[in-house]
Amino acid sequence: MAELTPLGIAVLAVLNEKPMHAYELYQLLLSREEDRLVKVRLGTVYHTVERLAGQRLVEATGTDRAGNRPERTTYAITPEGDAALRRAIGRTIETPEYEYPRFPVALSEAHNLPADETVRLLTRRVELLQEQVDDLDATIAKVRSEGLEEAYWYVADYLRIQAVAELSWLRTIIDRIGSLDLPWPYRTKN
């Protein structure tokens, strides 16, 4: 059996709550801000559901039609899907795995840019990350005020702490490049 993708895990987890059709899954994932964790696109949700059905991890349980909208197939998680979900969650939690994000690659090659341009770009990243931290703070405050159990949202705190750590590191690097404490191959544009 193929390893579950992050979106596959998210889809199975939602279907573990109740059967639903792919568009409903998509809307629920977005409303829960799961797009902070996995790339959520309507087409990929449909594709993921079809792939999971082909692996017998979900099964069609019926179809319905609302008005003149297209017919929608409702899917439910199977016992095999539940077992695969639990294995994937357990394995992912237990085993650290480097995920090869793009940002470290860009950082490792930033010496190809002039120092002033690098500082400008990193400063913009700091601004955008601060917006993300502010959004996460608002999300955390909202779910707390609604009394939602922390087990359903504590990942938002994890994301916030990661962003805050990156902000701190970036501010230090920006200061070091600007103060010449971090030698830079290109001080000005060529």
Contact map, one row per residue, 1 for C-alpha under 8 A:
1110000000000000000000000000000000000000000000000000001000000000000000000000000000000000000000000000000000000000000000000000000000000000000000000000000000000000000000000000000000000000000000
1111000000000000000000000000000000000000000000000000000000000000000000000000000000000000000000000000000000000000000000000000000000000000000000000000000000000000000000000000000000000000000000
1111100000000000000000000000000000000000000000000000000000000000000000000000000000000001000000000000000000000000000000000000000000000000000000000000000000000000000000000000000000000000000000
0111111110000000000000000000000000000000000000000000000000000000000000000000000000011001000000000000000000000000000000000000000000000000000000000000000000000000000000000000000000000000000000
0011111110000000000000000000000000000000000000000000000000000000000000000000000000000000000000000000000000000000000000000000000000000000000000000000000000000000000000000000000000000000000000
0001111111000000000000000000000000000100000000000000000000000000000000000000000000000000000000000000000000000000000000000000000000000000000000000000000000000000000000000000000000000000000000
0001111111100000000000000000000000000111000010010000000000000000000000000000000000000000000000000000000000000000000000000000000000000000000000000000000000000000000000000000000000000000000000
0001111111110000000000000000000000000000000000011001000000000000000000000000000000000000000000000000000000000000000000000000000000000000000000000000000000000000000000000000000000000000000000
0001111111111000000000000000000000000000000000000000000000000000000000000000000000001001100000000000000000000000000000000000000000000000000000000000000000000000000000000000000000000000000000
0000011111111100000000000000100000000000000000000000000000000000000000000000000000000000000000000000000000000000000000000000000000000000000000000000000000000000000000000000000000000000000000
0000001111111110000000001000000000000000000010011000000000000000000000000000000000000000000000000000000000000000000000000000000000000000000000000000000000000000000000000000000000000000000000
0000000111111111000000000000000000000000000000000000000001000000000000000000100011001000000000000000000000000000000000000000000000000000000000000000000000000000000000000000000000000000000000
0000000011111111100000000000000000000000000000000000000000000000000000000000000000001000000000000000000000000000000000000000000000000000000000000000000000000000000000000000000000000000000000
0000000001111111110000001000000000000000000000000000000000000000000000000000000000000000000000000000000000000000000000000000000000000000000000000000000000000000000000000000000000000000000000
0000000000111111111100001000000000000000000000000000000000000000000000000011100000000000000000000000000000000000000000000000000000000000000000000000000000000000000000000000000000000000000000
0000000000011111111000000000000000000000000000000000000000000000000000000001100001000000000000000000000000000000000000000000000000000000000000000000000000000000000000000000000000000000000000
0000000000001111111000000000000000000000000000000000000000000000000000000000000000000000000000000000000000000000000000000000000000000000000000000000000000000000000000000000000000000000000000
0000000000000111111100000000000000000000000000000000000000000000000000000001000000000000000000000000000000000000000000000000000000000000000000000000000000000000000000000000000000000000000000
0000000000000011111110000000000000000000000000000000000000001000000000000111100000000000000000000000000000000000000000000000000000000000000000000000000000000000000000000000000000000000000000
0000000000000010011111011000000000000000000000000000000000000000000000001111000000000000000000000000000000000000000000000000000000000000000000000000000000000000000000000000000000000000000000
0000000000000000001111111000000000000000000000000000000000000000000000011110000000000000000000000000000000000000000000000000000000000000000000000000000000000000000000000000000000000000000000
0000000000000000000111111100000000000000000011001000000000000000000000011110000000000000000000000000000000000000000000000000000000000000000000000000000000000000000000000000000000000000000000
0000000000000000000011111110000000000000010011000000000000000000000000000000000000000000000000000000000000000000000000000000000000000000000000000000000000000000000000000000000000000000000000
0000000000000000000111111111000000000000000000000000000000000000000000000000000000000000000000000000000000000000000000000000000000000000000000000000000000000000000000000000000000000000000000
0000000000100110000111111111100000000000000010000000000000000000000000000000000000000000000000000000000000000000000000000000000000000000000000000000000000000000000000000000000000000000000000
0000000000000000000001111111110000000001110010000000000000000000000000000000000000000000000000000000000000000000000000000000000000000000000000000000000000000000000000000000000000000000000000
0000000000000000000000111111111000000000000000000000000000000000000000000000000000000000000000000000000000000000000000000000000000000000000000000000000000000000000000000000000000000000000000
0000000000000000000000011111111100000000000000000000000000000000000000000000000000000000000000000000000000000000000000000000000000000000000000000000000000000000000000000000000000000000000000
0000000001000000000000001111111111100001000000000000000000000000000000000000000000000000000000000000000000000000000000000000000000000000000000000000000000000000000000000000000000000000000000
0000000000000000000000000111111111100001000000000000000000000000000000000000000000000000000000000000000000000000000000000000000000000000000000000000000000000000000000000000000000000000000000
0000000000000000000000000011111111000000000000000000000000000000000000000000000000000000000000000000000000000000000000000000000000000000000000000000000000000000000000000000000000000000000000
0000000000000000000000000001111111000000000000000000000000000000000000000000000000000000000000000000000000000000000000000000000000000000000000000000000000000000000000000000000000000000000000
0000000000000000000000000000111111111000000000000000000000000000000000000000000000000000000000000000000000000000000000000000000000000000000000000000000000000000000000000000000000000000000000
0000000000000000000000000000111111111101000000000000000000000000000000000000000000000000000000000000000000000000000000000000000000000000000000000000000000000000000000000000000000000000000000
0000000000000000000000000000110011111111000000000000000000000000000000000000000000000000000000000000000000000000000000000000000000000000000000000000000000000000000000000000000000000000000000
0000000000000000000000000000000011111110000000000000000000000000000000000000000000000000000000000000000000000000000000000000000000000000000000000000000000000000000000000000000000000000000000
0000000000000000000000000000000011111110000000000000000000000000000000000000000000000000000000000000000000000000000000000000000000000000000000000000000000000000000000000000000000000000000000
0000011000000000000000000000000001111111000000000000000000000000000000000000000000000000000000000000000000000000000000000000000000000000000000000000000000000000000000000000000000000000000000
0000001000000000000000000000000000111111100000000000000000000000000000000000000000000000000000000000000000000000000000000000000000000000000000000000000000000000000000000000000000000000000000
0000001000000000000000000100110001100111110110000000000000000000000000000000000000000000000000000000000000000000000000000000000000000000000000000000000000000000000000000000000000000000000000
0000000000000000000000000100000000000011111110000000000000000000000000000000000000000000000000000000000000000000000000000000000000000000000000000000000000000000000000000000000000000000000000
0000000000000000000000100100000000000001111111000000000000000000000000000000000000000000000000000000000000000000000000000000000000000000000000000000000000000000000000000000000000000000000000
0000000000000000000000000000000000000000111111100000000000000000000000000000000000000000000000000000000000000000000000000000000000000000000000000000000000000000000000000000000000000000000000
0000000000000000000000000000000000000001111111110000000000000000000000000000000000000000000000000000000000000000000000000000000000000000000000000000000000000000000000000000000000000000000000
0000001000100000000001101100000000000001111111111000000000000000000000000000000000000000000000000000000000000000000000000000000000000000000000000000000000000000000000000000000000000000000000
0000000000000000000001100000000000000000011111111100000000000000000000000000000000000000000000000000000000000000000000000000000000000000000000000000000000000000000000000000000000000000000000
0000000000000000000000000000000000000000001111111110000000000000000000000000000000000000000000000000000000000000000000000000000000000000000000000000000000000000000000000000000000000000000000
0000001100100000000000000000000000000000000111111111000000000000000000000000000000000000000000000000000000000000000000000000000000000000000000000000000000000000000000000000000000000000000000
0000000100100000000001000000000000000000000011111111100001000000000000000000000000000000000000000000000000000000000000000000000000000000000000000000000000000000000000000000000000000000000000
0000000000000000000000000000000000000000000001111111110000000000000000000000000000000000000000000000000000000000000000000000000000000000000000000000000000000000000000000000000000000000000000
0000000000000000000000000000000000000000000000111111111000000000000000000000000000000000000000000000000000000000000000000000000000000000000000000000000000000000000000000000000000000000000000
0000000100000000000000000000000000000000000000011111111111000000000000000000000000000000000000000000000000000000000000000000000000000000000000000000000000000000000000000000000000000000000000
0000000000000000000000000000000000000000000000001111111111110000000000000000000000000000000000000000000000000000000000000000000000000000000000000000000000000000000000000000000000000000000000
0000000000000000000000000000000000000000000000000111111110000000000000000000000000000000000000000000000000000000000000000000000000000000000000000000000000000000000000000000000000000000000000
1000000000000000000000000000000000000000000000000011111111000000000000000000000000000000000000000000000000000000000000000000000000000000000000000000000000000000000000000000000000000000000000
0000000000000000000000000000000000000000000000000001111111100000000000000000010110000000000000000000000000000000000000000000000000000000000000000000000000000000000000000000000000000000000000
0000000000000000000000000000000000000000000000000001111111100000000000000000111111010000000000000000000000000000000000000000000000000000000000000000000000000000000000000000000000000000000000
0000000000010000000000000000000000000000000000001001101111110000000000000011110010000000000000000000000000000000000000000000000000000000000000000000000000000000000000000000000000000000000000
0000000000000000000000000000000000000000000000000000100111111000000000000011110000000000000000000000000000000000000000000000000000000000000000000000000000000000000000000000000000000000000000
0000000000000000000000000000000000000000000000000000100001111100000000001111000000000000000000000000000000000000000000000000000000000000000000000000000000000000000000000000000000000000000000
0000000000000000001000000000000000000000000000000000000000111110000000001111000000000000000000000000000000000000000000000000000000000000000000000000000000000000000000000000000000000000000000
0000000000000000000000000000000000000000000000000000000000011111000000001110000000000000000000000000000000000000000000000000000000000000000000000000000000000000000000000000000000000000000000
0000000000000000000000000000000000000000000000000000000000001111100000111100000000000000000000000000000000000000000000000000000000000000000000000000000000000000000000000000000000000000000000
0000000000000000000000000000000000000000000000000000000000000111110000111100000000000000000000000000000000000000000000000000000000000000000000000000000000000000000000000000000000000000000000
0000000000000000000000000000000000000000000000000000000000000011111111110000000000000000000000000000000000000000000000000000000000000000000000000000000000000000000000000000000000000000000000
0000000000000000000000000000000000000000000000000000000000000001111111100000000000000000000000000000000000000000000000000000000000000000000000000000000000000000000000000000000000000000000000
0000000000000000000000000000000000000000000000000000000000000000111110000000000000000000000000000000000000000000000000000000000000000000000000000000000000000000000000000000000000000000000000
0000000000000000000000000000000000000000000000000000000000000000111111000000000000000000000000000000000000000000000000000000000000000000000000000000000000000000000000000000000000000000000000
0000000000000000000000000000000000000000000000000000000000000000111111100000000000000000000000000000000000000000000000000000000000000000000000000000000000000000000000000000000000000000000000
0000000000000000000000000000000000000000000000000000000000000000110111110000000000000000000000000000000000000000000000000000000000000000000000000000000000000000000000000000000000000000000000
0000000000000000000000000000000000000000000000000000000000000011110011111000000000000000000000000000000000000000000000000000000000000000000000000000000000000000000000000000000000000000000000
0000000000000000000011000000000000000000000000000000000000000011100001111100000000000000000000000000000000000000000000000000000000000000000000000000000000000000000000000000000000000000000000
0000000000000000000111000000000000000000000000000000000000011111000000111110000000000000000000000000000000000000000000000000000000000000000000000000000000000000000000000000000000000000000000
0000000000000000001111000000000000000000000000000000000000011111000000011111000000000000000000000000000000000000000000000000000000000000000000000000000000000000000000000000000000000000000000
0000000000000010001111000000000000000000000000000000000001111100000000001111100000000000000000000000000000000000000000000000000000000000000000000000000000000000000000000000000000000000000000
0000000000000011011100000000000000000000000000000000000001111000000000000111110000000000000000000000000000000000000000000000000000000000000000000000000000000000000000000000000000000000000000
0000000000010011001000000000000000000000000000000000000011100000000000000011111111000000000000000000000000000000000000000000000000000000000000000000000000000000000000000000000000000000000000
0000000000000000000000000000000000000000000000000000000111100000000000000001111111000000000000000000000000000000000000000000000000000000000000000000000000000000000000000000000000000000000000
0000000000000000000000000000000000000000000000000000000010000000000000000000111111100000000000000000000000000000000000000000000000000000000000000000000000000000000000000000000000000000000000
0000000000000000000000000000000000000000000000000000000110000000000000000000111111110000000000000000000000000000000000000000000000000000000000000000000000000000000000000000000000000000000000
0000000000010000000000000000000000000000000000000000000111000000000000000000111111111000000000000000000000000000000000000000000000000000000000000000000000000000000000000000000000000000000000
0000000000010001000000000000000000000000000000000000000010000000000000000000111111111100000000000000000000000000000000000000000000000000000000000000000000000000000000000000000000000000000000
0000000000000000000000000000000000000000000000000000000000000000000000000000001111111110000000000000000000000000000000000000000000000000000000000000000000000000000000000000000000000000000000
0001000000000000000000000000000000000000000000000000000010000000000000000000000111111111000000000000000000000000000000000000000000000000000000000000000000000000000000000000000000000000000000
0001000010011000000000000000000000000000000000000000000000000000000000000000000011111111100000000000000000000000000000000000000000000000000000000000000000000000000000000000000000000000000000
0000000000000000000000000000000000000000000000000000000000000000000000000000000001111111110000000000000000000000000000000000000000000000000000000000000000000000000000000000000000000000000000
0000000000000000000000000000000000000000000000000000000000000000000000000000000000111111111000000000000000000000000000000000000000000000000000000000000000000000000000000000000000000000000000
0011000010000000000000000000000000000000000000000000000000000000000000000000000000011111111100000000000000000000000000000000000000000000000000000000000000000000000000000000000000000000000000
0000000010000000000000000000000000000000000000000000000000000000000000000000000000001111111110000000000000000000000000000000000000000000000000000000000000000000000000000000000000000000000000
0000000000000000000000000000000000000000000000000000000000000000000000000000000000000111111111000000000000000000000000000000000000000000000000000000000000000000000000000000000000000000000000
0000000000000000000000000000000000000000000000000000000000000000000000000000000000000011111111100000000000000000000000000000000000000000000000000000000000000000000000000000000000000000000000
0000000000000000000000000000000000000000000000000000000000000000000000000000000000000001111111111000000000000000000000000000000000000000000000000000000000000000000000000000000000000000000000
0000000000000000000000000000000000000000000000000000000000000000000000000000000000000000111111110000000000000000000000000000000000000000000000000000000000000000000000000000000000000000000000
0000000000000000000000000000000000000000000000000000000000000000000000000000000000000000011111110000000000000000000000000000000000000000000000000000000000000000000000000000000000000000000000
0000000000000000000000000000000000000000000000000000000000000000000000000000000000000000001111111000000000000000000000000000000000000000000000000000000000000000000000000000000000000000000000
0000000000000000000000000000000000000000000000000000000000000000000000000000000000000000000111111100000000000000000000000000000000000000000000000000000000000000000000000000000000000000000000
0000000000000000000000000000000000000000000000000000000000000000000000000000000000000000000100111110000000000000000000000000000000000000000000000000000000000000000000000000000000000000000000
0000000000000000000000000000000000000000000000000000000000000000000000000000000000000000000000011111000000000000000000000000000000000000000000000000000000000000000000000000000000000000000000
0000000000000000000000000000000000000000000000000000000000000000000000000000000000000000000000001111100000000000000000000000000000000000000000000000000000000000000000000000000000000000000000
0000000000000000000000000000000000000000000000000000000000000000000000000000000000000000000000000111110000000000000000000000000000000000000000000000000000000000000000000000000000000000000000
0000000000000000000000000000000000000000000000000000000000000000000000000000000000000000000000000011111110000000000000000000000000000000000000000000000000000000000000000000000000000000000000
0000000000000000000000000000000000000000000000000000000000000000000000000000000000000000000000000001111111000000000000000000000000000000000000000000000000000000000000000000000000000000000000
0000000000000000000000000000000000000000000000000000000000000000000000000000000000000000000000000000111111100000000000000000000000000000000000000000000000000000000000000000000000000000000000
0000000000000000000000000000000000000000000000000000000000000000000000000000000000000000000000000000111111110000000000000000000000000000000000000000000000000000000000000000000000000000000000
0000000000000000000000000000000000000000000000000000000000000000000000000000000000000000000000000000111111111000000000000000000000000000000000000000000000000000000000000000000000000000000000
0000000000000000000000000000000000000000000000000000000000000000000000000000000000000000000000000000011111111100000000000000000000000000000000000000000000000000000000000000000000000000000000
0000000000000000000000000000000000000000000000000000000000000000000000000000000000000000000000000000001111111110000000000000000000000000000000000000000000000000000000000000000000000000000000
0000000000000000000000000000000000000000000000000000000000000000000000000000000000000000000000000000000111111110000000000000000000000000000000000000000000000000000000000000000000000000000000
0000000000000000000000000000000000000000000000000000000000000000000000000000000000000000000000000000000011111111000000000000000000000000000000000000000000000000000000000000000000000000000000
0000000000000000000000000000000000000000000000000000000000000000000000000000000000000000000000000000000001111111100001000000000000000000000000000000000000000000000000000000000000000000000000
0000000000000000000000000000000000000000000000000000000000000000000000000000000000000000000000000000000000111111111000000000000000000000000000000000000000000000000000000000000000000001110000
0000000000000000000000000000000000000000000000000000000000000000000000000000000000000000000000000000000000001111110000000000000000000000000000000000000000000000000000000000000000000000110000
0000000000000000000000000000000000000000000000000000000000000000000000000000000000000000000000000000000000000111111011000000000000000000000000000000000000000000000000000000000000000000010010
0000000000000000000000000000000000000000000000000000000000000000000000000000000000000000000000000000000000000011111111000000000000000000000000000000000000000000000000000000000000000000111111
0000000000000000000000000000000000000000000000000000000000000000000000000000000000000000000000000000000000000010111111100000000000000000000000000000000000000000000000000000000011000001111100
0000000000000000000000000000000000000000000000000000000000000000000000000000000000000000000000000000000000000000011111110000000000000000000000000000000000000000000000000000000001000000001110
0000000000000000000000000000000000000000000000000000000000000000000000000000000000000000000000000000000000000000111111111000000000000000000000000000000000000000000000000000000000000000000000
0000000000000000000000000000000000000000000000000000000000000000000000000000000000000000000000000000000000000100111111111100000000000000000000000000000000000000000000000000000000000000000000
0000000000000000000000000000000000000000000000000000000000000000000000000000000000000000000000000000000000000000001111111110000000000000000000000000000000000000000000000000010011000000000000
0000000000000000000000000000000000000000000000000000000000000000000000000000000000000000000000000000000000000000000111111111000000000000000000000000000000000000000000000000000000000000000000
0000000000000000000000000000000000000000000000000000000000000000000000000000000000000000000000000000000000000000000011111111100000000000000000000000000000000000000000000000000000000000000000
0000000000000000000000000000000000000000000000000000000000000000000000000000000000000000000000000000000000000000000001111111110000000000000000000000000000000000000000000100010000000000000000
0000000000000000000000000000000000000000000000000000000000000000000000000000000000000000000000000000000000000000000000111111111000000000000000000000000000000000000000000010010000000000000000
0000000000000000000000000000000000000000000000000000000000000000000000000000000000000000000000000000000000000000000000011111111100000000000000000000000000000000000000000000000000000000000000
0000000000000000000000000000000000000000000000000000000000000000000000000000000000000000000000000000000000000000000000001111111110000000000000000000000000000000000000000000000000000000000000
0000000000000000000000000000000000000000000000000000000000000000000000000000000000000000000000000000000000000000000000000111111111000000000000000000000000000000000000100110000000000000000000
0000000000000000000000000000000000000000000000000000000000000000000000000000000000000000000000000000000000000000000000000011111111100000000000000000000000000000000000000000000000000000000000
0000000000000000000000000000000000000000000000000000000000000000000000000000000000000000000000000000000000000000000000000001111111110000000000000000000000000000000000000000000000000000000000
0000000000000000000000000000000000000000000000000000000000000000000000000000000000000000000000000000000000000000000000000000111111111000000000000000000000000000001000100000000000000000000000
0000000000000000000000000000000000000000000000000000000000000000000000000000000000000000000000000000000000000000000000000000011111111100000000000000000000000000001100100000000000000000000000
0000000000000000000000000000000000000000000000000000000000000000000000000000000000000000000000000000000000000000000000000000001111111110000000000000000000000000000000000000000000000000000000
0000000000000000000000000000000000000000000000000000000000000000000000000000000000000000000000000000000000000000000000000000000111111111000000000000000000000001001000000000000000000000000000
0000000000000000000000000000000000000000000000000000000000000000000000000000000000000000000000000000000000000000000000000000000011111111100000000000000000000001001100000000000000000000000000
0000000000000000000000000000000000000000000000000000000000000000000000000000000000000000000000000000000000000000000000000000000001111111110000000000000000000000000000000000000000000000000000
0000000000000000000000000000000000000000000000000000000000000000000000000000000000000000000000000000000000000000000000000000000000111111111000000000000000000000000000000000000000000000000000
0000000000000000000000000000000000000000000000000000000000000000000000000000000000000000000000000000000000000000000000000000000000011111111100000000000000011011000000000000000000000000000000
0000000000000000000000000000000000000000000000000000000000000000000000000000000000000000000000000000000000000000000000000000000000001111111110000000000000000001000000000000000000000000000000
0000000000000000000000000000000000000000000000000000000000000000000000000000000000000000000000000000000000000000000000000000000000000111111111000000000000000000000000000000000000000000000000
0000000000000000000000000000000000000000000000000000000000000000000000000000000000000000000000000000000000000000000000000000000000000011111111100000000000010000000000000000000000000000000000
0000000000000000000000000000000000000000000000000000000000000000000000000000000000000000000000000000000000000000000000000000000000000001111111110000000010011000000000000000000000000000000000
0000000000000000000000000000000000000000000000000000000000000000000000000000000000000000000000000000000000000000000000000000000000000000111111111000000000000000000000000000000000000000000000
0000000000000000000000000000000000000000000000000000000000000000000000000000000000000000000000000000000000000000000000000000000000000000011111111100000000000000000000000000000000000000000000
0000000000000000000000000000000000000000000000000000000000000000000000000000000000000000000000000000000000000000000000000000000000000000001111111111000010000000000000000000000000000000000000
0000000000000000000000000000000000000000000000000000000000000000000000000000000000000000000000000000000000000000000000000000000000000000000111111111110000000000000000000000000000000000000000
0000000000000000000000000000000000000000000000000000000000000000000000000000000000000000000000000000000000000000000000000000000000000000000011111111000000000000000000000000000000000000000000
0000000000000000000000000000000000000000000000000000000000000000000000000000000000000000000000000000000000000000000000000000000000000000000001111111000000000000000000000000000000000000000000
0000000000000000000000000000000000000000000000000000000000000000000000000000000000000000000000000000000000000000000000000000000000000000000000111111100000000000000000000000000000000000000000
0000000000000000000000000000000000000000000000000000000000000000000000000000000000000000000000000000000000000000000000000000000000000000000000111111110110000000000000000000000000000000000000
0000000000000000000000000000000000000000000000000000000000000000000000000000000000000000000000000000000000000000000000000000000000000000000000010011111110000000000000000000000000000000000000
0000000000000000000000000000000000000000000000000000000000000000000000000000000000000000000000000000000000000000000000000000000000000000000000010001111111000000000000000000000000000000000000
0000000000000000000000000000000000000000000000000000000000000000000000000000000000000000000000000000000000000000000000000000000000000000000000000000111111000000000000000000000000000000000000
0000000000000000000000000000000000000000000000000000000000000000000000000000000000000000000000000000000000000000000000000000000000000000000000000001111111100000000000000000000000000000000000
0000000000000000000000000000000000000000000000000000000000000000000000000000000000000000000000000000000000000000000000000000000000000000000100100001111111111000000000000000000000000000000000
0000000000000000000000000000000000000000000000000000000000000000000000000000000000000000000000000000000000000000000000000000000000000000000000000000011111111100000000000000000000000000000000
0000000000000000000000000000000000000000000000000000000000000000000000000000000000000000000000000000000000000000000000000000000000000000000000000000000111111110000000000000000000000000000000
0000000000000000000000000000000000000000000000000000000000000000000000000000000000000000000000000000000000000000000000000000000000000001001100000000000011111111000000000000000000000000000000
0000000000000000000000000000000000000000000000000000000000000000000000000000000000000000000000000000000000000000000000000000000000000001000100000000000011111111100000000000000000000000000000
0000000000000000000000000000000000000000000000000000000000000000000000000000000000000000000000000000000000000000000000000000000000000000000000000000000001111111110000000000000000000000000000
0000000000000000000000000000000000000000000000000000000000000000000000000000000000000000000000000000000000000000000000000000000000000001000000000000000000111111111000000000000000000000000000
0000000000000000000000000000000000000000000000000000000000000000000000000000000000000000000000000000000000000000000000000000000000011001100000000000000000011111111100000000000000000000000000
0000000000000000000000000000000000000000000000000000000000000000000000000000000000000000000000000000000000000000000000000000000000000000000000000000000000001111111110000000000000000000000000
0000000000000000000000000000000000000000000000000000000000000000000000000000000000000000000000000000000000000000000000000000000000000000000000000000000000000111111111000000000000000000000000
0000000000000000000000000000000000000000000000000000000000000000000000000000000000000000000000000000000000000000000000000000000011011000000000000000000000000011111111100000000000000000000000
0000000000000000000000000000000000000000000000000000000000000000000000000000000000000000000000000000000000000000000000000000000001001000000000000000000000000001111111110000000000000000000000
0000000000000000000000000000000000000000000000000000000000000000000000000000000000000000000000000000000000000000000000000000000000000000000000000000000000000000111111111000000000000000000000
0000000000000000000000000000000000000000000000000000000000000000000000000000000000000000000000000000000000000000000000000000000000000000000000000000000000000000011111111100000000000000000000
0000000000000000000000000000000000000000000000000000000000000000000000000000000000000000000000000000000000000000000000000000010011000000000000000000000000000000001111111110000000000000000000
0000000000000000000000000000000000000000000000000000000000000000000000000000000000000000000000000000000000000000000000000000000000000000000000000000000000000000000111111111000000000000000000
0000000000000000000000000000000000000000000000000000000000000000000000000000000000000000000000000000000000000000000000000000000000000000000000000000000000000000000011111111100000000000000000
0000000000000000000000000000000000000000000000000000000000000000000000000000000000000000000000000000000000000000000000000100010000000000000000000000000000000000000001111111110000000000000000
0000000000000000000000000000000000000000000000000000000000000000000000000000000000000000000000000000000000000000000000000010010000000000000000000000000000000000000000111111111000000000000000
0000000000000000000000000000000000000000000000000000000000000000000000000000000000000000000000000000000000000000000000000000000000000000000000000000000000000000000000011111111100000000000000
0000000000000000000000000000000000000000000000000000000000000000000000000000000000000000000000000000000000000000000000000000000000000000000000000000000000000000000000001111111110000100000000
0000000000000000000000000000000000000000000000000000000000000000000000000000000000000000000000000000000000000000000000100110000000000000000000000000000000000000000000000111111111000000000000
0000000000000000000000000000000000000000000000000000000000000000000000000000000000000000000000000000000000000000000000000000000000000000000000000000000000000000000000000011111111100000000000
0000000000000000000000000000000000000000000000000000000000000000000000000000000000000000000000000000000000000000000000000000000000000000000000000000000000000000000000000001111111111100000000
0000000000000000000000000000000000000000000000000000000000000000000000000000000000000000000000000000000000000000001000100000000000000000000000000000000000000000000000000000111111111111000000
0000000000000000000000000000000000000000000000000000000000000000000000000000000000000000000000000000000000000000001100100000000000000000000000000000000000000000000000000000011111111000000000
0000000000000000000000000000000000000000000000000000000000000000000000000000000000000000000000000000000000000000000000000000000000000000000000000000000000000000000000000000001111111100000000
0000000000000000000000000000000000000000000000000000000000000000000000000000000000000000000000000000000000000000000000000000000000000000000000000000000000000000000000000000000111111111000000
0000000000000000000000000000000000000000000000000000000000000000000000000000000000000000000000000000000000000000000000000000000000000000000000000000000000000000000000000000000111111110000000
0000000000000000000000000000000000000000000000000000000000000000000000000000000000000000000000000000000000000000000000000000000000000000000000000000000000000000000000000000100110111111000000
0000000000000000000000000000000000000000000000000000000000000000000000000000000000000000000000000000000000000000000000000000000000000000000000000000000000000000000000000000000010011111100000
0000000000000000000000000000000000000000000000000000000000000000000000000000000000000000000000000000000000000010001000000000000000000000000000000000000000000000000000000000000010010111111000
0000000000000000000000000000000000000000000000000000000000000000000000000000000000000000000000000000000000000011011000000000000000000000000000000000000000000000000000000000000000000011111000
0000000000000000000000000000000000000000000000000000000000000000000000000000000000000000000000000000000000000011111000000000000000000000000000000000000000000000000000000000000000000001111110
0000000000000000000000000000000000000000000000000000000000000000000000000000000000000000000000000000000000000000011100000000000000000000000000000000000000000000000000000000000000000001111110
0000000000000000000000000000000000000000000000000000000000000000000000000000000000000000000000000000000000000000011100000000000000000000000000000000000000000000000000000000000000000000011111
0000000000000000000000000000000000000000000000000000000000000000000000000000000000000000000000000000000000000000110100000000000000000000000000000000000000000000000000000000000000000000011111
0000000000000000000000000000000000000000000000000000000000000000000000000000000000000000000000000000000000000000010000000000000000000000000000000000000000000000000000000000000000000000000111
